[in-house]
Amino acid sequence: MQRLRRLMLLSSLIMVAGILAVFGVIGYRISTGAEKAPLTDNTVNLPKGSRIVSTAISDGKLAVTIENDGVTEVRLYDLPSFSPRGSLTLKPER
């Protein structure tokens, strides 16, 4: 009976240590958080005479929809660096 109690105590201590380790990792990740990018001032040049139709931010990217001479274009920029990530040009069929 004494041996069974020791085994149960050992098993309980291992389980408590595992739970504390899991909560410790969760607390560490919450407290450190994601790396914050420094705020920067940037200028994105658009074609002359174009107008911005809409903007959207999602998943770390900025989507800017512009219209220039009847042609609609969606440009994607990376938010931390504002570097161009791609574009999509929508032209009407003629």
TIZABA-79967 format. One record per residue (C-alpha): residue number from 1; residue in three letters; x, y, z. Coordinates in nm, 4 decimals, always signed. Example, Ala and Ser with C-alpha at 12.3 -4.5 7.8 and 13.67 -1.06 7.14 Angstrom:
<pts>
<pt><k>1</k><r>ALA</r><u>+1.2300</u><v>-0.4500</v><w>+0.7800</w></pt>
<pt><k>2</k><r>SER</r><u>+1.3670</u><v>-0.1060</v><w>+0.7140</w></pt>
</pts>
This chain:
<pts>
<pt><k>1</k><r>MET</r><u>+0.0000</u><v>+0.0000</v><w>+0.0000</w></pt>
<pt><k>2</k><r>GLN</r><u>+0.2878</u><v>+0.2346</v><w>+0.0842</w></pt>
<pt><k>3</k><r>ARG</r><u>+0.4491</u><v>+0.1667</v><w>-0.2541</w></pt>
<pt><k>4</k><r>LEU</r><u>+0.1229</u><v>+0.2456</v><w>-0.4365</w></pt>
<pt><k>5</k><r>ARG</r><u>+0.0949</u><v>+0.5781</v><w>-0.2509</w></pt>
<pt><k>6</k><r>ARG</r><u>+0.4513</u><v>+0.6704</v><w>-0.3532</w></pt>
<pt><k>7</k><r>LEU</r><u>+0.3789</u><v>+0.5871</v><w>-0.7177</w></pt>
<pt><k>8</k><r>MET</r><u>+0.0581</u><v>+0.7952</v><w>-0.7087</w></pt>
<pt><k>9</k><r>LEU</r><u>+0.2452</u><v>+1.0867</v><w>-0.5496</w></pt>
<pt><k>10</k><r>LEU</r><u>+0.5199</u><v>+1.0648</v><w>-0.8122</w></pt>
<pt><k>11</k><r>SER</r><u>+0.2636</u><v>+1.0493</v><w>-1.0929</w></pt>
<pt><k>12</k><r>SER</r><u>+0.0758</u><v>+1.3477</v><w>-0.9496</w></pt>
<pt><k>13</k><r>LEU</r><u>+0.3961</u><v>+1.5525</v><w>-0.9175</w></pt>
<pt><k>14</k><r>ILE</r><u>+0.4900</u><v>+1.4795</v><w>-1.2793</w></pt>
<pt><k>15</k><r>MET</r><u>+0.1413</u><v>+1.5797</v><w>-1.3955</w></pt>
<pt><k>16</k><r>VAL</r><u>+0.1507</u><v>+1.9069</v><w>-1.1974</w></pt>
<pt><k>17</k><r>ALA</r><u>+0.4975</u><v>+1.9866</v><w>-1.3341</w></pt>
<pt><k>18</k><r>GLY</r><u>+0.3715</u><v>+1.9291</v><w>-1.6901</w></pt>
<pt><k>19</k><r>ILE</r><u>+0.0699</u><v>+2.1558</v><w>-1.6362</w></pt>
<pt><k>20</k><r>LEU</r><u>+0.2923</u><v>+2.4276</v><w>-1.4878</w></pt>
<pt><k>21</k><r>ALA</r><u>+0.5274</u><v>+2.3989</v><w>-1.7859</w></pt>
<pt><k>22</k><r>VAL</r><u>+0.2386</u><v>+2.4408</v><w>-2.0323</w></pt>
<pt><k>23</k><r>PHE</r><u>+0.1015</u><v>+2.7458</v><w>-1.8480</w></pt>
<pt><k>24</k><r>GLY</r><u>+0.4545</u><v>+2.8860</v><w>-1.8221</w></pt>
<pt><k>25</k><r>VAL</r><u>+0.5019</u><v>+2.8662</v><w>-2.2004</w></pt>
<pt><k>26</k><r>ILE</r><u>+0.1596</u><v>+3.0246</v><w>-2.2614</w></pt>
<pt><k>27</k><r>GLY</r><u>+0.2397</u><v>+3.3086</v><w>-2.0191</w></pt>
<pt><k>28</k><r>TYR</r><u>+0.5790</u><v>+3.3650</v><w>-2.1780</w></pt>
<pt><k>29</k><r>ARG</r><u>+0.4348</u><v>+3.3903</v><w>-2.5281</w></pt>
<pt><k>30</k><r>ILE</r><u>+0.1613</u><v>+3.6283</v><w>-2.4142</w></pt>
<pt><k>31</k><r>SER</r><u>+0.4047</u><v>+3.8533</v><w>-2.2285</w></pt>
<pt><k>32</k><r>THR</r><u>+0.6613</u><v>+3.8763</v><w>-2.5079</w></pt>
<pt><k>33</k><r>GLY</r><u>+0.3997</u><v>+3.9177</v><w>-2.7824</w></pt>
<pt><k>34</k><r>ALA</r><u>+0.4818</u><v>+3.9746</v><w>-3.1467</w></pt>
<pt><k>35</k><r>GLU</r><u>+0.7727</u><v>+4.1910</v><w>-3.2478</w></pt>
<pt><k>36</k><r>LYS</r><u>+0.6461</u><v>+4.5426</v><w>-3.3054</w></pt>
<pt><k>37</k><r>ALA</r><u>+0.7618</u><v>+4.7068</v><w>-3.6269</w></pt>
<pt><k>38</k><r>PRO</r><u>+0.8775</u><v>+5.0660</v><w>-3.5855</w></pt>
<pt><k>39</k><r>LEU</r><u>+0.6474</u><v>+5.3331</v><w>-3.7221</w></pt>
<pt><k>40</k><r>THR</r><u>+0.7701</u><v>+5.4844</v><w>-4.0455</w></pt>
<pt><k>41</k><r>ASP</r><u>+0.6612</u><v>+5.7612</v><w>-4.2824</w></pt>
<pt><k>42</k><r>ASN</r><u>+0.6344</u><v>+5.6420</v><w>-4.6418</w></pt>
<pt><k>43</k><r>THR</r><u>+0.5142</u><v>+5.7829</v><w>-4.9718</w></pt>
<pt><k>44</k><r>VAL</r><u>+0.3657</u><v>+5.5645</v><w>-5.2429</w></pt>
<pt><k>45</k><r>ASN</r><u>+0.3655</u><v>+5.7305</v><w>-5.5851</w></pt>
<pt><k>46</k><r>LEU</r><u>+0.0599</u><v>+5.6767</v><w>-5.8039</w></pt>
<pt><k>47</k><r>PRO</r><u>+0.0257</u><v>+5.7579</v><w>-6.1735</w></pt>
<pt><k>48</k><r>LYS</r><u>-0.0629</u><v>+6.1191</v><w>-6.2528</w></pt>
<pt><k>49</k><r>GLY</r><u>-0.4377</u><v>+6.1739</v><w>-6.2848</w></pt>
<pt><k>50</k><r>SER</r><u>-0.5329</u><v>+5.8524</v><w>-6.1066</w></pt>
<pt><k>51</k><r>ARG</r><u>-0.7741</u><v>+5.8423</v><w>-5.8166</w></pt>
<pt><k>52</k><r>ILE</r><u>-0.7948</u><v>+5.6062</v><w>-5.5221</w></pt>
<pt><k>53</k><r>VAL</r><u>-1.1182</u><v>+5.4072</v><w>-5.5272</w></pt>
<pt><k>54</k><r>SER</r><u>-1.0660</u><v>+5.2067</v><w>-5.2076</w></pt>
<pt><k>55</k><r>THR</r><u>-0.8101</u><v>+5.0740</v><w>-4.9616</w></pt>
<pt><k>56</k><r>ALA</r><u>-0.8064</u><v>+4.7634</v><w>-4.7432</w></pt>
<pt><k>57</k><r>ILE</r><u>-0.5690</u><v>+4.6114</v><w>-4.4897</w></pt>
<pt><k>58</k><r>SER</r><u>-0.5541</u><v>+4.2378</v><w>-4.4284</w></pt>
<pt><k>59</k><r>ASP</r><u>-0.2941</u><v>+3.9805</v><w>-4.3293</w></pt>
<pt><k>60</k><r>GLY</r><u>-0.0087</u><v>+4.2316</v><w>-4.3146</w></pt>
<pt><k>61</k><r>LYS</r><u>-0.0787</u><v>+4.3724</v><w>-4.6600</w></pt>
<pt><k>62</k><r>LEU</r><u>-0.2291</u><v>+4.6971</v><w>-4.7890</w></pt>
<pt><k>63</k><r>ALA</r><u>-0.4496</u><v>+4.6778</v><w>-5.0991</w></pt>
<pt><k>64</k><r>VAL</r><u>-0.5017</u><v>+5.0045</v><w>-5.2866</w></pt>
<pt><k>65</k><r>THR</r><u>-0.7549</u><v>+5.0138</v><w>-5.5701</w></pt>
<pt><k>66</k><r>ILE</r><u>-0.6881</u><v>+5.2960</v><w>-5.8167</w></pt>
<pt><k>67</k><r>GLU</r><u>-0.8593</u><v>+5.4079</v><w>-6.1351</w></pt>
<pt><k>68</k><r>ASN</r><u>-0.6687</u><v>+5.5694</v><w>-6.4191</w></pt>
<pt><k>69</k><r>ASP</r><u>-0.8260</u><v>+5.6471</v><w>-6.7600</w></pt>
<pt><k>70</k><r>GLY</r><u>-1.1017</u><v>+5.3867</v><w>-6.7185</w></pt>
<pt><k>71</k><r>VAL</r><u>-0.8593</u><v>+5.1125</v><w>-6.6132</w></pt>
<pt><k>72</k><r>THR</r><u>-0.8894</u><v>+4.9785</v><w>-6.2595</w></pt>
<pt><k>73</k><r>GLU</r><u>-0.5783</u><v>+4.8469</v><w>-6.0856</w></pt>
<pt><k>74</k><r>VAL</r><u>-0.5317</u><v>+4.6836</v><w>-5.7471</w></pt>
<pt><k>75</k><r>ARG</r><u>-0.1858</u><v>+4.7252</v><w>-5.5977</w></pt>
<pt><k>76</k><r>LEU</r><u>-0.0628</u><v>+4.5249</v><w>-5.2981</w></pt>
<pt><k>77</k><r>TYR</r><u>+0.1968</u><v>+4.6565</v><w>-5.0538</w></pt>
<pt><k>78</k><r>ASP</r><u>+0.3674</u><v>+4.4892</v><w>-4.7584</w></pt>
<pt><k>79</k><r>LEU</r><u>+0.2684</u><v>+4.6821</v><w>-4.4437</w></pt>
<pt><k>80</k><r>PRO</r><u>+0.5957</u><v>+4.6811</v><w>-4.2464</w></pt>
<pt><k>81</k><r>SER</r><u>+0.8106</u><v>+4.8013</v><w>-4.5368</w></pt>
<pt><k>82</k><r>PHE</r><u>+0.5516</u><v>+4.9373</v><w>-4.7851</w></pt>
<pt><k>83</k><r>SER</r><u>+0.7353</u><v>+4.7513</v><w>-5.0592</w></pt>
<pt><k>84</k><r>PRO</r><u>+0.5222</u><v>+4.6535</v><w>-5.3619</w></pt>
<pt><k>85</k><r>ARG</r><u>+0.4023</u><v>+4.2918</v><w>-5.3467</w></pt>
<pt><k>86</k><r>GLY</r><u>+0.2072</u><v>+4.2757</v><w>-5.6743</w></pt>
<pt><k>87</k><r>SER</r><u>-0.0644</u><v>+4.4300</v><w>-5.8822</w></pt>
<pt><k>88</k><r>LEU</r><u>-0.3748</u><v>+4.3283</v><w>-6.0724</w></pt>
<pt><k>89</k><r>THR</r><u>-0.4972</u><v>+4.5315</v><w>-6.3712</w></pt>
<pt><k>90</k><r>LEU</r><u>-0.8640</u><v>+4.5114</v><w>-6.4692</w></pt>
<pt><k>91</k><r>LYS</r><u>-0.9335</u><v>+4.6323</v><w>-6.8247</w></pt>
<pt><k>92</k><r>PRO</r><u>-1.2738</u><v>+4.6298</v><w>-6.9940</w></pt>
<pt><k>93</k><r>GLU</r><u>-1.2973</u><v>+4.4250</v><w>-7.3143</w></pt>
<pt><k>94</k><r>ARG</r><u>-1.3317</u><v>+4.6224</v><w>-7.6342</w></pt>
</pts>
